[in-house]
């Protein structure tokens, strides 16, 4: 919950600063950058799990 609040606060602050300094174009660019970073993190995480495709599901709380 704390991380969600901090992330929202940082996003609001960055968006406000971008708008004040450079206008709506900078806000749109900031949103596009955040979306690209999220996509990159997803793809990197997905690439690491490709070998687990045939593995059996593990119950929650068990170590591999």
N, C-alpha and C positions, 0 to 999 in steps of 0.2 A: 504494500500500500504506500509505503514511504517513497519507494522508487517511482511509482506511478505519479505521485504528487510532484516529486522533484523533476521528473521528465516533463510533465505538463507545465510546471512553472518555468523551466528553462525554455521550452518551446514558445510560450507566451512572451517571455522576455526577448528572445531572439527575433520573433516575428515583429514585435513592437520596434525594436532597434532597427531592423531592416527597413521597416516602413518609414520611420522618421528620417533615416539617413538617405535612403535611395528610392523609396516609393513602392508601389504595388509590384513592380517587376522583380524587385529583390525578394519580396515575400513569396512570390510564385517560384522563384529560383530556389529559395530556401526549402520550400515544400518539395520541389522536385529532387533536391539533394537528399532530403530525409527519406524520400521514397526509394531512391537508388541505393542508399546505404542499407535500408531494410531489405531490399531485394538481394543485395550482395551478401548480407549476413545469412539470409535464408538459403541461398545457393551454396555458400560455403558449408553450412551445416548439413545440407542435403547431400553434398558430395561425400562428406565423411561417413554417411550412413548407407551408401550404395552397396557395400558388401554385406549388409545385414538383411538384404531383401528376402533371402531364403531362411533366415533364422526364425526359430520359434518365438512367439511372444513370451515375455517374462512377466510374472506377476509383479504388481507394484511393490516396491520396497526390497526387491532382491537385487543383489549385485551381480554383475556379469563376470 
